[in-house]
């Protein structure tokens, strides 16, 4: 047997690297031509490489006995036919001699994804051997994206993914979610089998679409994969033979000297539910989680943050950090969701070598703000263009080639046009920290807490001050000017964007020139106190103290409660004898008394 020198590289990518698509022109009765293993429609083949790379010939005679393959195919066959054909034979030898590293990588990734596949296939009463299909589709890379924008382990096109319930927006792409995309793939494969009643035809239609398969049936008059073979789009003809060959390699690869070296296993994880905006980089810094690990556990997140409209998003976190995260969740979430983080928590997290400069000032509301300029790492992507190399790309973004390869799981130096590469860049970030009011020391904060807890009897013996300073909430109006945005206005008045939208009943961020917006700000004011009469003092002693409570609701944190009532977090904690930052729904907190 002989494989032509012109072959497409296997475009089923593993770990972001290029492993050639097995596309060959084989001189036999049913020839195998250019193959795109990413499930791309026929038109996508026109977007492929300008020229096919050269590859050495395997030879005129097969290295593996056809009788041996026929015997083993027969043993492996369960529900889906594994027919022996010269094309399947050639792909077996191709995986052994030319793509041994790809085959080895597939063996190493089996423990990571096969349990997910096997569970879903069993729930849908589908053949277990369908689990090998994802190897041909994506090289078991959950974040791979083809030139035609097919993505994920099962290479769903955007429209097909949405049809099967996979959410796709600027922050989340569930085609990259191993569990949800596998569920969608099972539904799609079951649907295709109901249409054709034949697994080989169902596999072909998964690659090229049921419409193309039906047209091939009309043109050829055939009803099976091999009888419509020559009428199929050229990138579909090798799809089933590749599937057969991959099934064989995962079961008999060891007999050909291919063994896994570094098996990959699932990272033990727990889940938390996210509502609202979260800066994931800040979340990782505060919780001690490696961002790369978080990204691996949540490949469906395509940005470094979750938006304000996020509701009940299930975020997977490493089990080894879950206890710490659970015990410190309030402080951690405050630091990566609130407008101002707790000063101690945030400043303690900034390494000296991260901080570039600091600046302290007083804003319009009289708050003391410390602005810290630090270096922050952000995740970005680069789409490879024709003629680009890893060295050129690394120089462009000022990163090391070794880092670029590690971030994308590339073992060699080969990349292809259209491939998306992840890189990390350092940017300057200004973090604003709201400090305690000027002149208030730790001792004064503690004294305030003690005053809040003092008994009625003790209060009666103290001298009542003639005036006191209180935090007063005031309403003002802002008229929108040309070019202003909600973000800019919230920055101007140091209020949260979500609060600004809530005060003005805005469901979106769209505002117009001349629109009046209600703004609530908190200012410190001197308030005169009337000297109580002896009668009122006696009446106060006779009755119970006027203590106000707040019942903690789901989603409340110490930061949000303190902002609502105009209290400092330290006073709130000392008043209620809270040691850490953890509160729970239903808990009653003393607000004043």
C-alpha positions in Angstrom: 0.0 0.0 0.0 1.1 3.5 -0.7 0.2 6.8 0.7 0.6 9.8 -1.6 3.2 12.4 -0.8 0.5 15.0 -0.6 -1.4 14.9 2.7 -3.2 17.4 4.8 -1.9 17.6 8.4 -4.3 16.2 10.9 -6.3 19.2 11.9 -7.6 17.6 15.0 -5.5 19.6 17.4 -4.2 18.3 20.7 -3.2 20.8 23.4 -3.2 23.6 20.9 -0.5 22.0 18.7 -0.9 20.9 15.1 -1.2 17.2 14.4 -1.7 16.5 10.8 -5.2 15.8 9.4 -5.1 12.4 7.9 -5.9 13.2 4.3 -4.6 11.0 1.6 -5.2 10.2 -2.0 -4.9 6.4 -2.1 -4.8 4.7 -5.5 -7.4 2.0 -5.0 -11.0 1.4 -6.1 -12.3 3.8 -3.4 -9.6 6.5 -3.0 -9.2 8.6 0.1 -8.7 12.3 -0.5 -8.2 15.5 1.4 -9.6 15.0 4.9 -10.6 17.6 7.5 -11.3 15.9 10.8 -12.9 18.8 12.5 -16.4 18.2 11.4 -16.3 21.2 9.0 -18.8 21.4 6.1 -17.6 20.9 2.6 -17.3 24.6 1.9 -14.8 25.0 4.7 -12.3 22.9 2.7 -11.8 25.9 0.4 -10.4 27.8 3.4 -7.7 25.1 4.0 -3.9 25.5 3.5 -2.7 26.9 0.2 -0.4 24.0 -0.4 -0.3 20.5 1.0 2.9 19.6 2.9 5.1 16.8 1.8 5.2 13.5 3.7 7.3 10.4 3.2 5.8 7.3 1.6 5.1 4.4 3.8 5.9 1.9 1.0 4.4 -0.4 -1.6 3.7 -3.2 1.0 1.9 -2.9 4.3 3.9 -3.4 7.5 0.9 -4.9 9.2 -0.8 -8.0 8.0 -4.3 -7.4 6.6 -5.4 -10.8 8.1 -4.3 -9.6 11.5 -6.3 -6.3 11.2 -9.4 -8.2 9.9 -9.2 -10.5 12.9 -8.8 -7.7 15.4 -11.5 -5.5 13.8 -13.8 -8.4 14.1 -13.0 -8.7 17.8 -13.5 -5.0 18.5 -16.7 -4.7 16.6 -19.8 -4.2 18.8 -22.7 -2.0 17.7 -20.9 0.2 15.1 -19.5 -1.8 12.1 -15.6 -1.8 11.9 -15.3 -2.9 8.3 -11.8 -3.7 7.0 -10.9 -1.6 4.0 -7.6 -0.6 2.5 -8.2 3.0 3.6 -8.7 1.9 7.2 -5.5 -0.2 6.9 -3.5 2.8 5.7 -4.8 5.0 8.5 -3.8 2.4 11.1 -0.2 2.5 9.7 -0.3 6.3 9.5 -1.2 6.5 13.2 1.6 4.0 14.1 4.4 5.3 12.0 3.7 9.0 11.2 1.5 10.2 14.0 2.7 8.0 16.9 3.1 11.1 19.1 -0.6 12.0 18.5 -1.7 8.5 19.2 0.4 8.6 22.5 -1.3 11.9 23.5 -4.7 10.4 22.9 -3.8 7.5 25.2 -2.6 9.9 27.8 -5.9 12.0 27.7 -8.3 9.0 27.8 -8.5 9.0 31.7 -9.4 12.8 31.6 -12.4 12.7 29.3 -13.5 9.1 28.7 -15.4 8.8 32.1 -17.5 11.8 31.0 -18.1 10.3 27.6 -18.9 6.8 28.9 -21.4 8.2 31.5 -23.3 10.3 28.9 -23.3 7.6 26.3 -24.8 5.1 28.8 -27.5 7.6 29.9 -28.5 8.0 26.2 -28.3 4.3 25.4 -25.7 4.9 22.7 -22.8 2.7 21.7 -19.8 3.1 24.0 -17.4 3.0 21.1 -18.6 6.5 20.0 -16.2 7.9 22.7 -13.3 7.5 20.1 -15.0 10.0 17.8 -13.9 13.0 19.8 -10.2 12.0 19.2 -10.7 12.5 15.4 -12.8 15.6 16.0 -10.6 17.6 18.4 -7.7 15.6 19.6 -9.4 15.7 23.0 -8.7 19.4 23.3 -11.7 21.1 24.8 -10.7 24.6 23.7 -9.7 23.9 20.1 -11.3 26.2 17.5 -11.2 25.3 13.8 -10.8 27.8 10.9 -14.5 27.5 10.3 -15.2 28.4 14.0 -16.2 24.9 15.0 -15.2 24.5 18.6 -14.8 22.2 21.6 -14.3 18.4 22.1 -17.1 17.6 19.7 -16.4 20.5 17.2 -19.9 22.1 17.2 -20.4 25.0 14.8 -21.9 28.0 16.5 -25.4 27.6 15.1 -25.5 23.9 15.8 -24.3 24.4 19.3 -27.1 26.9 20.0 -29.6 24.5 18.5 -28.6 22.0 21.1 -28.7 24.5 24.0 -25.0 25.5 24.2 -24.8 29.1 25.4 -22.4 31.3 23.6 -21.7 34.9 24.4 -18.7 37.2 25.0 -17.9 35.5 28.3 -19.1 31.9 28.1 -18.9 29.4 25.3 -20.5 26.1 26.4 -19.1 24.3 23.3 -15.9 24.2 25.3 -17.6 22.7 28.4 -16.7 19.0 28.3 -19.9 17.9 30.1 -22.4 20.1 28.4 -20.9 19.6 24.9 -20.8 15.8 25.4 -24.5 15.9 26.3 -25.2 17.9 23.2 -23.1 15.5 21.0 -25.1 12.5 22.4 -28.4 14.2 21.4 -27.1 15.1 18.0 -25.7 11.6 17.3 -29.0 10.0 18.5 -30.9 12.3 16.1 -28.6 11.4 13.2 -29.0 7.7 13.8 -32.8 8.1 13.9 -32.6 9.7 10.5 -30.4 7.1 8.7 -30.7 4.0 10.9 -27.0 3.2 10.1 -24.1 4.2 12.3 -21.6 4.6 9.5 -24.0 7.0 7.8 -24.7 8.8 11.1 -20.9 9.3 11.6 -20.5 10.7 8.0 -23.4 13.1 8.6 -21.9 14.2 11.9 -18.9 15.3 9.8 -20.6 16.9 6.8 -24.2 17.3 7.8 -27.3 15.2 7.0 -28.1 17.3 4.0 -24.9 16.4 2.2 -25.3 12.7 3.0 -28.9 12.7 1.6 -27.7 14.5 -1.6 -24.9 11.8 -2.0 -27.6 9.1 -1.6 -29.7 10.7 -4.3 -26.8 11.1 -6.7 -25.4 7.6 -6.2 -28.6 5.7 -5.5 -26.8 4.0 -2.5 -28.0 3.6 1.0 -24.8 2.8 2.9 -21.5 4.7 3.5 -19.5 2.6 1.1 -22.1 2.7 -1.7 -22.3 6.5 -1.5 -18.6 7.0 -0.9 -17.7 8.6 -4.2 -20.6 11.0 -4.0 -19.7 12.3 -0.6 -17.7 15.6 -0.1 -14.0 14.8 -0.2 -13.2 15.7 3.4 -15.9 13.2 4.6 -14.6 10.1 2.7 -11.8 9.5 5.2 -13.9 10.2 8.3 -15.2 6.7 9.0 -11.9 5.0 8.1 -10.1 7.3 10.5 -12.6 6.5 13.2 -12.1 2.8 12.7 -8.3 3.2 12.8 -8.4 5.3 16.0 -10.7 2.7 17.7 -8.1 0.1 16.8 -5.1 2.2 18.0 -6.7 2.8 21.5 -7.1 -0.9 21.9 -4.0 -2.4 20.2 -1.6 0.5 20.2 0.6 -1.2 22.8 1.2 -4.1 20.4 2.8 -1.6 18.1 5.1 -0.1 20.7 3.1 3.0 21.5 2.5 3.5 25.3 1.2 6.5 27.3 3.9 8.3 29.3 2.2 11.0 31.3 -1.4 10.1 31.9 -3.7 13.0 32.6 -6.4 12.7 35.3 -9.2 14.9 36.5 -8.3 17.6 39.0 -10.4 17.0 42.1 -12.8 19.9 42.3 -15.8 21.4 44.1 -18.3 24.0 42.9 -19.4 27.4 43.9 -22.3 29.5 42.5 -21.5 32.9 41.1 -23.9 35.8 40.7 -22.9 39.2 39.3 -19.5 40.5 38.2 -16.3 38.7 39.2 -12.8 39.5 38.2 -11.4 36.0 37.9 -7.7 37.1 38.1 -8.4 38.9 41.4 -10.4 35.9 42.5 -7.4 33.6 41.9 -5.0 36.0 43.6 -7.2 36.2 46.7 -8.0 32.5 47.0 -4.5 31.2 46.1 -5.7 29.3 43.0 -3.5 29.1 39.9 -5.4 30.8 37.1 -4.2 28.0 34.6 -5.8 25.4 36.9 -9.1 27.4 37.1 -9.1 27.8 33.3 -8.5 24.0 32.9 -11.5 23.3 35.2 -13.7 25.9 33.5 -12.7 25.9 29.8 -16.0 27.4 28.8 -15.0 30.8 30.3 -13.4 32.7 27.4 -12.6 35.9 29.3 -10.8 36.7 32.6 -14.0 38.0 34.2 -17.7 37.2 34.5 -20.2 40.0 33.7 -22.7 41.7 35.9 -25.7 39.8 34.5 -24.2 36.4 35.6 -26.7 34.3 37.5 -26.1 31.0 39.2 -23.0 30.2 37.2 -21.4 27.0 38.5 -17.6 27.7 38.9 -15.4 24.7 39.5 -12.5 25.3 41.9 -9.7 22.9 43.1 -10.9 20.8 46.1 -7.6 21.6 47.9 -8.5 25.3 48.1 -12.3 24.8 48.7 -12.1 24.9 52.5 -10.1 28.1 52.5 -12.4 29.6 49.9 -15.5 28.6 51.9 -14.2 30.1 55.2 -13.1 33.4 53.5 -15.6 33.6 50.8 -17.1 37.0 51.9 -13.7 38.8 52.0 -12.6 37.1 48.7 -15.7 37.9 46.8 -15.8 41.5 48.2 -12.3 42.0 46.8 -13.1 40.9 43.3 -16.7 42.1 43.0 -17.0 45.3 45.1 -16.1 48.7 43.9 -13.6 49.1 46.8 -12.0 46.1 48.5 -11.4 45.9 52.2 -8.1 47.8 52.6 -6.3 45.2 54.6 -7.2 42.3 52.4 -6.3 43.9 49.2 -3.1 45.7 50.2 -1.8 42.5 51.9 -2.3 40.6 48.6 -0.1 43.0 46.6 3.5 41.8 46.4 6.1 44.5 46.7 7.5 43.6 43.3 4.0 44.1 41.8 3.4 47.6 43.1 4.8 50.4 40.8 3.4 53.4 42.7 0.9 54.5 45.3 -1.1 57.7 45.6 -3.4 58.8 48.3 -6.2 61.4 47.9 -9.6 62.5 49.1 -12.6 62.1 46.7 -15.6 64.4 46.3 -17.4 62.6 49.1 -14.6 63.0 51.6 -13.4 59.4 51.4 -9.7 58.8 51.7 -8.7 56.7 48.7 -5.4 55.0 48.2 -4.6 54.3 44.5 -2.1 51.5 43.9 -0.6 51.1 40.5 0.6 47.5 40.0 1.5 45.1 37.3 -1.3 42.7 36.5 -1.2 39.6 34.2 -4.0 39.4 31.6 -4.9 36.5 29.2 -5.2 37.3 25.5 -5.3 35.4 22.3 -3.4 35.6 18.9 -4.7 34.1 15.7 -1.8 32.8 13.6 -1.3 34.3 10.2 0.3 32.8 7.1 4.1 32.8 7.5 4.1 33.4 11.2 6.3 31.3 13.6 6.4 30.9 17.3 9.6 33.0 17.4 8.0 35.8 15.5 4.9 35.8 17.7 6.9 35.6 21.0 9.0 38.6 19.9 5.8 40.5 19.0 4.3 40.2 22.5 7.6 40.2 24.4 7.3 36.7 25.8 9.6 33.7 25.9 9.0 30.9 23.3 9.1 28.3 26.1 6.2 30.2 27.9 4.2 30.5 24.7 4.6 26.7 24.2 3.7 25.9 27.8 0.6 28.1 27.7 -0.7 26.3 24.6 0.6 22.8 25.3 2.7 22.8 22.2 5.5 20.2 22.3 7.2 21.1 19.0 7.5 24.3 17.1 4.9 23.8 14.4 1.8 26.0 14.2 -0.8 26.5 11.5 -2.6 29.4 9.9 -5.8 30.2 11.8 -4.7 28.6 15.0 -5.5 30.6 18.2 -2.7 30.9 20.6 -3.1 32.0 24.2 -0.5 34.4 25.7 -0.2 36.3 28.9 0.8 40.0 29.0 1.6 42.3 31.9 -0.4 45.5 32.1 -0.6 48.4 34.5 -3.6 48.3 36.7 -4.8 50.9 39.2 -6.5 49.4 42.3 -8.4 51.9 44.5 -8.6 51.1 48.2 -11.1 52.9 50.4 -9.2 53.7 53.7 -10.8 54.5 57.1 -11.7 58.1 57.5 -8.8 60.5 58.3 -7.8 60.7 61.9 -9.5 57.4 62.9 -7.0 54.9 64.2 -7.5 51.3 65.1 -8.1 52.3 68.6 -10.8 54.8 67.7 -12.5 52.1 65.6 -12.4 49.7 68.5 -13.8 52.4 70.8 -16.7 53.0 68.3 -17.5 49.3 68.5 -17.5 49.4 72.3 -19.8 52.4 72.3 -22.3 50.5 70.0 -22.3 47.7 72.6 -22.5 49.8 75.8 -25.5 49.1 78.0 -28.3 51.6 78.7 -27.1 52.0 82.3 -23.6 52.9 81.1 -25.0 55.3 78.5 -27.0 57.2 81.2 -23.9 57.9 83.2 -22.0 59.4 80.3 -22.0 63.0 79.2 -24.2 63.5 76.1 -22.3 65.3 73.4 -23.8 68.5 71.9 -23.0 67.4 68.4 -21.9 64.3 66.6 -20.6 63.4 63.1 -22.8 61.0 61.1 -22.7 59.5 57.7 -25.7 60.9 55.8 -27.1 59.7 52.6 -28.0 62.5 50.1 -29.7 62.4 46.8 -28.5 64.4 43.8 -29.3 64.5 40.1 -26.8 64.2 37.2 -27.8 65.3 33.7 -26.2 63.1 31.1 -23.8 65.0 28.7 -22.8 64.1 25.2 -20.4 61.1 25.1 -20.9 60.1 28.8 -21.5 56.5 29.7 -22.8 54.8 32.9 -19.3 53.6 33.7 -17.9 57.1 33.5 -20.7 58.5 35.7 -20.3 55.8 38.3 -16.5 56.6 38.4 -17.2 60.3 38.8 -19.5 59.8 41.8 -17.6 56.7 43.2 -20.7 54.5 43.1 -21.3 51.0 41.8 -22.5 50.6 38.3 -25.2 48.1 39.4 -26.4 50.5 42.1 -26.6 53.4 39.6 -28.7 51.2 37.3 -30.9 50.1 40.2 -31.6 53.6 41.4 -32.7 54.7 37.9 -34.5 51.4 36.9 -32.1 50.8 34.0 -32.0 47.3 32.7 -29.3 48.0 30.2 -26.3 50.4 30.0 -27.9 52.6 27.3 -28.4 56.2 28.3 -29.1 59.4 26.2 -28.0 63.0 26.3 -30.1 65.1 28.6 -31.3 62.2 30.7 -31.6 62.8 34.4 -30.0 60.2 36.7 -30.6 60.0 40.4 -27.3 59.6 42.4 -27.1 58.7 46.1 -23.9 59.7 47.9 -22.9 59.4 51.6 -21.3 62.4 53.3 -20.1 63.1 56.8 -22.1 65.8 58.5 -22.1 67.5 61.9 -25.5 66.8 63.5 -26.6 68.7 66.7 -28.0 66.6 69.5 -30.7 67.8 71.7 -29.9 67.4 75.4 -32.3 64.8 76.8 -34.6 65.7 79.7 -34.5 63.7 82.9 -38.0 62.4 82.0 -36.8 61.1 78.6 -33.8 59.5 80.2 -36.0 57.8 82.7 -38.3 56.6 80.0 -35.3 55.2 78.1 -34.1 53.3 81.1 -37.5 51.9 81.8 -37.9 50.4 78.3 -35.8 48.3 76.2 -33.0 49.8 74.1 -33.9 50.7 70.5 -31.7 48.1 68.8 -31.9 47.8 65.0 -31.1 44.4 63.4 -30.4 43.3 59.8 -31.4 39.8 58.9 -28.8 38.4 56.4 -30.2 37.5 53.0 -28.7 35.1 50.5 -25.9 36.9 48.6 -25.3 39.5 51.4 -21.7 40.1 52.5 -20.3 42.3 55.2 -19.2 44.8 52.6 -22.7 45.2 51.0 -24.3 45.4 54.5 -21.8 48.0 55.6 -22.4 50.1 52.5 -26.2 49.9 52.9 -26.2 51.2 56.5 -23.1 53.5 56.2 -21.0 51.5 58.7 -17.4 50.5 58.6 -16.8 46.8 58.3 -14.6 46.7 61.4 -17.3 48.3 63.5 -19.9 45.8 62.1 -17.6 42.9 62.9 -16.8 44.0 66.4 -20.4 44.9 67.3 -21.5 41.4 66.3 -18.3 39.5 67.6 -17.5 38.3 64.1 -13.9 36.9 63.9 -13.6 36.3 60.2 -15.7 37.5 57.3 -18.2 34.7 57.1 -22.0 35.3 57.6 -24.9 33.1 56.7 -28.5 33.6 55.5 -30.9 34.1 58.4 -28.2 35.4 60.8 -29.2 38.6 62.7 -26.7 41.4 62.9 -26.8 44.4 65.2 -26.8 47.6 63.1 -27.4 50.2 65.8 -28.5 50.3 69.4 
